[in-house]
Amino acid sequence: MLYLLIHTCSLGLVLSYAYNDYNNPNVINSGSPPKREGSCGCMQGVAGPPGVPGVPGMHGHRGEDGRKGEKGDFGSPGNDGFRGDRGPMGPPGEQGGRGKKGYSGPAGAKAERGPQGEPGMPGPIGPPGGGDGTTRSKRVAFSVVRSTKLGPVMQDTPVTFDRIVTNVGGGFDEYSSHFICRWNGTYVFMTHLLSQNQQDVYAWIMENSKHRVPLHGDGRAGYGTASQSIILHLVYDDHVWLQLSKDSALLNDYSTFSGYMLFDE
């Protein structure tokens, strides 16, 4: 009861002071009641509860943009990033210039000697000798033998003979394996050939560049044999020789070539 009386008295004093100050133009409202002479400062009442918050005000207008600032200093380099995957191969570049000549390498090992090659084609006919073709020789005859294998040949090939049995009158030329006529007349020529096992043999008796008579030995017989003879009229510097056809093969000294003068002119 006493507390209520004191509280009511304090509230009355506060309202009285506020009314007087509000109506007194000489008193500046400073937000707190001024002290009066003879008043009791210890009689100030308890502060009331806070008021309800007011409604928020509206947003103000956006201000103007500020001035552009000055350019800053360069920053320090960053750390290296991770290495990326390898990309696809690009197109080939242009061909470079020719390089300098390299140093010569050491000499290689000496190779072994290869097998003997096939005989070559006969050379051109040599110039005429001192005779005129009218001088009679009393005897002309020759007989020659081949002692080694020949073929199978890759092309038409002259048959060479390395063993001279008879060469009366010197008509057989041992370098070309041709009979060369030195006296006009009629001559007889004979040949016999033996093929290699299971190999055919085809050949021709040749007069200069003409095929005169053929020979054939059948390889189905095992070792095929071929024989032939011919009579030819020859004049000075005519050549008679044997030609082995492509893919043919001769054996050895069973192959012979012979000839002689039958009569002169």
DRENDO-1510 file (C-alpha; in Angstrom, 1 decimal, always signed):
<recs>
REC; n; res; u; v; w
REC; 1; MET; +0.0; +0.0; +0.0 .
REC; 2; LEU; +2.8; +2.3; +0.9 .
REC; 3; TYR; +4.7; +1.4; -2.4 .
REC; 4; LEU; +1.6; +2.3; -4.4 .
REC; 5; LEU; +1.3; +5.6; -2.7 .
REC; 6; ILE; +4.9; +6.5; -3.3 .
REC; 7; HIS; +4.7; +5.5; -7.0 .
REC; 8; THR; +1.6; +7.6; -7.5 .
REC; 9; CYS; +3.2; +10.7; -5.9 .
REC; 10; SER; +6.3; +10.3; -8.1 .
REC; 11; LEU; +4.3; +10.1; -11.3 .
REC; 12; GLY; +2.3; +13.2; -10.4 .
REC; 13; LEU; +5.5; +15.2; -9.8 .
REC; 14; VAL; +6.9; +14.1; -13.2 .
REC; 15; LEU; +3.8; +15.1; -15.1 .
REC; 16; SER; +3.6; +18.5; -13.2 .
REC; 17; TYR; +7.2; +19.3; -14.1 .
REC; 18; ALA; +6.7; +18.3; -17.7 .
REC; 19; TYR; +3.6; +20.5; -18.0 .
REC; 20; ASN; +5.2; +23.5; -16.5 .
REC; 21; ASP; +8.3; +23.2; -18.6 .
REC; 22; TYR; +6.3; +22.7; -21.7 .
REC; 23; ASN; +4.3; +25.9; -21.1 .
REC; 24; ASN; +7.3; +27.9; -19.9 .
REC; 25; PRO; +9.1; +29.6; -22.8 .
REC; 26; ASN; +12.1; +30.3; -20.8 .
REC; 27; VAL; +12.9; +26.8; -20.2 .
REC; 28; ILE; +14.8; +24.9; -23.0 .
REC; 29; ASN; +13.6; +21.5; -23.5 .
REC; 30; SER; +16.8; +19.5; -23.3 .
REC; 31; GLY; +15.2; +16.2; -23.0 .
REC; 32; SER; +15.3; +16.0; -19.2 .
REC; 33; PRO; +13.4; +18.0; -16.5 .
REC; 34; PRO; +15.5; +20.9; -15.0 .
REC; 35; LYS; +16.2; +20.9; -11.4 .
REC; 36; ARG; +14.2; +23.5; -9.4 .
REC; 37; GLU; +15.2; +25.1; -6.2 .
REC; 38; GLY; +13.6; +23.4; -3.3 .
REC; 39; SER; +12.7; +20.3; -5.4 .
REC; 40; CYS; +13.8; +16.9; -4.3 .
REC; 41; GLY; +15.9; +15.1; -6.8 .
REC; 42; CYS; +15.5; +11.8; -5.1 .
REC; 43; MET; +11.8; +11.7; -5.9 .
REC; 44; GLN; +12.4; +10.8; -9.7 .
REC; 45; GLY; +10.0; +8.0; -10.7 .
REC; 46; VAL; +10.8; +4.7; -12.3 .
REC; 47; ALA; +11.2; +4.8; -16.1 .
REC; 48; GLY; +8.3; +3.5; -18.1 .
REC; 49; PRO; +8.4; +0.6; -20.5 .
REC; 50; PRO; +9.8; +1.3; -24.0 .
REC; 51; GLY; +7.4; +2.3; -26.7 .
REC; 52; VAL; +6.5; +0.2; -29.7 .
REC; 53; PRO; +9.1; +0.5; -32.6 .
REC; 54; GLY; +7.9; +2.8; -35.3 .
REC; 55; VAL; +7.3; +1.8; -39.0 .
REC; 56; PRO; +10.6; +1.7; -41.0 .
REC; 57; GLY; +11.0; +4.6; -43.3 .
REC; 58; MET; +11.1; +4.3; -47.2 .
REC; 59; HIS; +14.4; +3.6; -49.0 .
REC; 60; GLY; +16.2; +6.7; -50.1 .
REC; 61; HIS; +17.3; +7.4; -53.7 .
REC; 62; ARG; +20.4; +5.7; -55.1 .
REC; 63; GLY; +23.4; +8.0; -55.0 .
REC; 64; GLU; +25.5; +8.9; -58.0 .
REC; 65; ASP; +28.4; +6.7; -59.1 .
REC; 66; GLY; +31.7; +7.6; -57.6 .
REC; 67; ARG; +34.8; +8.6; -59.7 .
REC; 68; LYS; +36.9; +5.9; -61.2 .
REC; 69; GLY; +39.8; +5.0; -59.0 .
REC; 70; GLU; +43.4; +5.1; -60.1 .
REC; 71; LYS; +45.0; +2.0; -61.7 .
REC; 72; GLY; +46.5; -0.2; -59.2 .
REC; 73; ASP; +50.0; -1.7; -59.2 .
REC; 74; PHE; +50.7; -5.0; -61.0 .
REC; 75; GLY; +50.3; -8.0; -58.8 .
REC; 76; SER; +52.9; -10.6; -58.3 .
REC; 77; PRO; +53.0; -13.5; -60.8 .
REC; 78; GLY; +50.8; -16.5; -59.8 .
REC; 79; ASN; +52.0; -20.0; -59.3 .
REC; 80; ASP; +52.4; -22.2; -62.4 .
REC; 81; GLY; +49.3; -24.2; -63.3 .
REC; 82; PHE; +49.1; -27.9; -63.9 .
REC; 83; ARG; +50.5; -29.2; -67.2 .
REC; 84; GLY; +47.7; -30.0; -69.7 .
REC; 85; ASP; +47.3; -33.2; -71.7 .
REC; 86; ARG; +49.2; -33.6; -74.9 .
REC; 87; GLY; +47.2; -32.4; -77.9 .
REC; 88; PRO; +46.8; -34.2; -81.3 .
REC; 89; MET; +49.7; -34.4; -83.7 .
REC; 90; GLY; +49.8; -31.4; -86.1 .
REC; 91; PRO; +50.2; -31.5; -89.9 .
REC; 92; PRO; +53.7; -32.3; -91.3 .
REC; 93; GLY; +55.9; -29.3; -91.7 .
REC; 94; GLU; +57.7; -28.2; -94.9 .
REC; 95; GLN; +60.7; -30.2; -96.0 .
REC; 96; GLY; +63.9; -28.8; -94.5 .
REC; 97; GLY; +67.0; -27.9; -96.5 .
REC; 98; ARG; +69.6; -30.4; -97.5 .
REC; 99; GLY; +72.0; -31.3; -94.6 .
REC; 100; LYS; +75.7; -31.3; -94.7 .
REC; 101; LYS; +77.5; -34.4; -96.0 .
REC; 102; GLY; +78.2; -36.9; -93.2 .
REC; 103; TYR; +81.6; -38.5; -92.5 .
REC; 104; SER; +82.5; -41.6; -94.4 .
REC; 105; GLY; +81.9; -44.8; -92.5 .
REC; 106; PRO; +84.4; -47.6; -92.1 .
REC; 107; ALA; +84.9; -49.9; -95.0 .
REC; 108; GLY; +82.7; -53.0; -94.9 .
REC; 109; ALA; +83.8; -56.6; -94.9 .
REC; 110; LYS; +85.0; -58.0; -98.2 .
REC; 111; ALA; +82.3; -60.0; -99.8 .
REC; 112; GLU; +82.7; -63.5; -101.2 .
REC; 113; ARG; +83.1; -64.0; -104.9 .
REC; 114; GLY; +79.8; -64.7; -106.6 .
REC; 115; PRO; +79.0; -67.4; -109.1 .
REC; 116; GLN; +80.1; -67.1; -112.7 .
REC; 117; GLY; +77.5; -65.3; -114.8 .
REC; 118; GLU; +76.0; -66.4; -118.0 .
REC; 119; PRO; +78.0; -65.8; -121.2 .
REC; 120; GLY; +77.2; -62.6; -123.0 .
REC; 121; MET; +76.0; -62.0; -126.5 .
REC; 122; PRO; +78.5; -62.3; -129.3 .
REC; 123; GLY; +80.4; -59.1; -130.1 .
REC; 124; PRO; +80.2; -57.3; -133.4 .
REC; 125; ILE; +81.8; -58.8; -136.5 .
REC; 126; GLY; +85.4; -57.7; -136.8 .
REC; 127; PRO; +86.9; -56.1; -139.9 .
REC; 128; PRO; +87.8; -58.3; -142.9 .
REC; 129; GLY; +91.1; -60.0; -142.9 .
REC; 130; GLY; +93.7; -59.7; -145.6 .
REC; 131; GLY; +92.2; -62.4; -147.8 .
REC; 132; ASP; +89.8; -61.8; -150.7 .
REC; 133; GLY; +87.8; -65.1; -150.2 .
REC; 134; THR; +89.1; -66.6; -153.4 .
REC; 135; THR; +92.3; -68.3; -152.1 .
REC; 136; ARG; +91.5; -72.0; -151.7 .
REC; 137; SER; +92.3; -73.8; -148.5 .
REC; 138; LYS; +92.9; -77.5; -148.9 .
REC; 139; ARG; +91.3; -78.4; -145.6 .
REC; 140; VAL; +88.6; -76.8; -143.3 .
REC; 141; ALA; +87.2; -78.8; -140.4 .
REC; 142; PHE; +86.4; -78.2; -136.7 .
REC; 143; SER; +84.9; -80.0; -133.7 .
REC; 144; VAL; +84.3; -78.4; -130.2 .
REC; 145; VAL; +82.8; -79.5; -126.9 .
REC; 146; ARG; +81.2; -77.7; -124.0 .
REC; 147; SER; +82.4; -79.1; -120.6 .
REC; 148; THR; +80.2; -77.3; -118.1 .
REC; 149; LYS; +76.5; -76.8; -117.5 .
REC; 150; LEU; +74.6; -73.9; -119.0 .
REC; 151; GLY; +71.1; -72.6; -117.8 .
REC; 152; PRO; +68.3; -72.7; -117.4 .
REC; 153; VAL; +68.9; -69.4; -119.3 .
REC; 154; MET; +66.8; -66.3; -118.7 .
REC; 155; GLN; +66.9; -65.3; -122.4 .
REC; 156; ASP; +68.0; -66.5; -125.8 .
REC; 157; THR; +71.8; -67.1; -125.2 .
REC; 158; PRO; +74.7; -68.1; -127.5 .
REC; 159; VAL; +76.2; -71.5; -126.7 .
REC; 160; THR; +79.9; -71.3; -126.0 .
REC; 161; PHE; +82.3; -74.1; -126.3 .
REC; 162; ASP; +85.5; -74.2; -124.1 .
REC; 163; ARG; +87.2; -77.3; -125.5 .
REC; 164; ILE; +88.5; -77.3; -129.1 .
REC; 165; VAL; +89.1; -80.9; -130.4 .
REC; 166; THR; +89.8; -79.9; -134.0 .
REC; 167; ASN; +90.2; -76.6; -135.8 .
REC; 168; VAL; +91.8; -77.2; -139.1 .
REC; 169; GLY; +92.0; -74.1; -141.2 .
REC; 170; GLY; +91.3; -71.9; -138.1 .
REC; 171; GLY; +87.6; -71.3; -139.0 .
REC; 172; PHE; +86.3; -71.7; -135.5 .
REC; 173; ASP; +86.8; -68.5; -133.3 .
REC; 174; GLU; +87.3; -69.6; -129.7 .
REC; 175; TYR; +86.3; -66.1; -128.3 .
REC; 176; SER; +82.9; -65.9; -129.9 .
REC; 177; SER; +82.3; -69.7; -130.4 .
REC; 178; HIS; +81.3; -68.9; -134.0 .
REC; 179; PHE; +82.5; -70.5; -137.2 .
REC; 180; ILE; +83.7; -67.7; -139.4 .
REC; 181; CYS; +83.9; -68.4; -143.1 .
REC; 182; ARG; +87.3; -67.4; -144.7 .
REC; 183; TRP; +86.7; -69.2; -148.0 .
REC; 184; ASN; +83.6; -69.2; -150.1 .
REC; 185; GLY; +82.1; -72.6; -150.5 .
REC; 186; THR; +79.6; -75.2; -149.3 .
REC; 187; TYR; +79.8; -76.4; -145.7 .
REC; 188; VAL; +78.3; -79.2; -143.5 .
REC; 189; PHE; +77.4; -78.5; -139.8 .
REC; 190; MET; +76.3; -80.9; -137.1 .
REC; 191; THR; +75.4; -80.5; -133.4 .
REC; 192; HIS; +74.3; -82.7; -130.6 .
REC; 193; LEU; +72.9; -81.4; -127.3 .
REC; 194; LEU; +72.0; -83.0; -123.9 .
REC; 195; SER; +69.7; -81.3; -121.5 .
REC; 196; GLN; +69.9; -81.3; -117.7 .
REC; 197; ASN; +67.7; -83.7; -115.8 .
REC; 198; GLN; +64.0; -83.0; -116.2 .
REC; 199; GLN; +64.8; -79.9; -118.2 .
REC; 200; ASP; +63.9; -79.2; -121.9 .
REC; 201; VAL; +66.4; -78.0; -124.3 .
REC; 202; TYR; +65.5; -75.8; -127.3 .
REC; 203; ALA; +68.2; -74.5; -129.7 .
REC; 204; TRP; +68.8; -73.2; -133.2 .
REC; 205; ILE; +71.6; -73.4; -135.7 .
REC; 206; MET; +72.1; -69.8; -136.7 .
REC; 207; GLU; +73.5; -68.3; -139.9 .
REC; 208; ASN; +74.5; -64.7; -139.0 .
REC; 209; SER; +71.2; -63.4; -137.5 .
REC; 210; LYS; +68.9; -66.0; -139.2 .
REC; 211; HIS; +67.4; -69.0; -137.5 .
REC; 212; ARG; +68.2; -71.9; -139.8 .
REC; 213; VAL; +67.1; -75.2; -138.2 .
REC; 214; PRO; +65.8; -76.0; -134.7 .
REC; 215; LEU; +66.7; -78.6; -132.1 .
REC; 216; HIS; +64.6; -80.0; -129.2 .
REC; 217; GLY; +65.4; -82.4; -126.4 .
REC; 218; ASP; +62.3; -83.4; -124.2 .
REC; 219; GLY; +63.0; -83.2; -120.5 .
REC; 220; ARG; +60.3; -85.8; -119.7 .
REC; 221; ALA; +62.7; -88.5; -120.8 .
REC; 222; GLY; +65.0; -87.5; -117.9 .
REC; 223; TYR; +68.0; -86.2; -119.9 .
REC; 224; GLY; +66.6; -85.0; -123.2 .
REC; 225; THR; +68.8; -85.2; -126.3 .
REC; 226; ALA; +68.7; -83.1; -129.5 .
REC; 227; SER; +70.7; -83.6; -132.8 .
REC; 228; GLN; +70.6; -81.7; -136.0 .
REC; 229; SER; +72.7; -81.2; -139.2 .
REC; 230; ILE; +72.6; -78.7; -142.1 .
REC; 231; ILE; +74.4; -77.9; -145.3 .
REC; 232; LEU; +75.0; -74.2; -146.0 .
REC; 233; HIS; +76.5; -72.2; -148.8 .
REC; 234; LEU; +78.7; -69.5; -147.2 .
REC; 235; VAL; +80.6; -66.6; -148.5 .
REC; 236; TYR; +83.5; -64.7; -146.9 .
REC; 237; ASP; +82.8; -63.5; -143.3 .
REC; 238; ASP; +79.5; -65.4; -142.8 .
REC; 239; HIS; +79.0; -66.7; -139.2 .
REC; 240; VAL; +77.5; -70.0; -138.1 .
REC; 241; TRP; +76.8; -70.6; -134.4 .
REC; 242; LEU; +74.3; -72.2; -131.9 .
REC; 243; GLN; +71.7; -70.3; -129.9 .
REC; 244; LEU; +70.0; -71.7; -126.8 .
REC; 245; SER; +66.4; -70.6; -126.3 .
REC; 246; LYS; +65.0; -69.1; -123.1 .
REC; 247; ASP; +64.4; -71.5; -120.1 .
REC; 248; SER; +66.6; -74.2; -121.8 .
REC; 249; ALA; +69.4; -76.0; -119.9 .
REC; 250; LEU; +72.5; -77.9; -121.1 .
REC; 251; LEU; +74.3; -80.6; -119.1 .
REC; 252; ASN; +78.0; -81.0; -119.9 .
REC; 253; ASP; +80.5; -82.5; -122.4 .
REC; 254; TYR; +77.8; -84.5; -124.3 .
REC; 255; SER; +77.0; -81.2; -126.1 .
REC; 256; THR; +79.1; -80.8; -129.3 .
REC; 257; PHE; +79.4; -78.7; -132.4 .
REC; 258; SER; +81.2; -79.7; -135.6 .
REC; 259; GLY; +81.6; -78.6; -139.3 .
REC; 260; TYR; +83.7; -78.9; -142.4 .
REC; 261; MET; +83.9; -77.6; -146.0 .
REC; 262; LEU; +82.2; -79.9; -148.5 .
REC; 263; PHE; +83.6; -78.1; -151.5 .
REC; 264; ASP; +84.7; -74.6; -152.4 .
REC; 265; GLU; +83.6; -72.4; -155.3 .
</recs>
